Amino acid sequence: MLRISLSGVKRWINAVLLTVFFAAPAMGWAEEPRPLIVGVTPSPPFSYEGADGEWTGLTVELWRRIADRLDLEYTLQPYTVRELLAALRAGEADVGAAALVVTAERERFMDFSHSFYSGGLSVATKPAVGSVGQAILQSLFTWPFLIAVGALLAGLMAVGFIIWLAERQRNPEHFGGSVAEGVGSGFWWSAVTMTTVGYGDKYPISRLGKVIGFVWMFSSLLLVSVFTGAVASSLTVSTITPRISSFSDLYGARVGTVAGSQAEAFLRSEGVAHVGFPDTEAGMRAVAEGRLDGFVNDAALLRHLVRETFPGRLVVLENDFQPGFYALGLSAGSPLLTEINLALLEITQSAEWPSLQRRFLGQ
């Protein structure tokens, strides 16, 4: 009778497992490498979803050419800027093909390829009003102007009511009649006195009424000067320049930028109060609708969106600030860095690269 010991069975199983383990790679049984996860963000003209639903842009097309040269399998994965940086930090994404600017802070937790584009930050804002007539019309339909007019009318009514109280008994000829008629006469007197017209059809005769008139005449000179100066200044500024014409104008203005972006880090370092948006187009729409005075981001992104989405409604300042260098982002310690850099240099030094830049960045 055949006897098989337990220890013999264990030795036989271990031998089989070891044979399979060492023979699997040679026999082609090794696990296939997974496709690379390439993160993209809505950052035109560097990365954005086209009308056909396919992702495109200068950085995306650069990556496609690199992947073709290196025979790399990959999957494009949409993120916000903040999500993409977190994914690269955690190793959940292998490559970032977006509008990523090289910074010291980012270099601490990820790798960058060679730079393929240099640019800077700028501001998108509303253009200056084209004419004085347009400025006047726009000012007439703004809340600050309407509030100022309402306050002025309320002041005239209050003074008219006071002069009626002082004159209604001793001066019924000018301020008599019903309450509505008497207060109306007082309102008329306060208006013509303030504007220094002084028709003379209504005037106080009591001592108190004359004191009120004296005080109101000199107060009116100050009020009219302040009101006229404020309106004239508002019209002049809105006609000559936009709300923001330089970086210094950002202080005290309503400013937005993309949350988690290099622009946000710069604004924070400069002490500029700002509001974060998920993407550039959302922030620029807030400027066009008057909810923001300006939106700060990469100049190339702003100019592309003004040209494609907001022509005539927004402008981008001519002078850029805070220059930056754009590159592909990679998870820290990526074994592909050297090969990607070599392919990137070959592509950016080829005859195709200038035409690819013109296609996405314009002339």
Secondary structure, 3 states (H helix, E strand, C coil): CCCCCHHHHHHHHHHHHHHHHHHCCCCCCCCCCCCEEEEECCECCCEEECCCCCEECHHHHHHHHHHHHHCCCEEEEECCHHHHHHHHHHCCCCEECCCCECCHHHHCCEEECCCCEEEEEEEEECCCCCCHHHHHHHHHCCHHHHHHHHHHHHHHHHHHHHHHHHHCCCCHHHHCCCHHHHHHHHHHHHHHHHCCCCCCCCCCCCHHHHHHHHHHHHHHHHHHHHHHHHHHHHHHHHHHCCCCCCHHHHCCCCEEEECCCHHHHHHHHHCCCCEEECCHHHHHHHHHCCCCCEEEEEHHHHHHHHHHCCCCCCEECCCCEEEEEECCEEECCCCCHHHHHHHHHHHHCCCHHHHHHHHHHCC
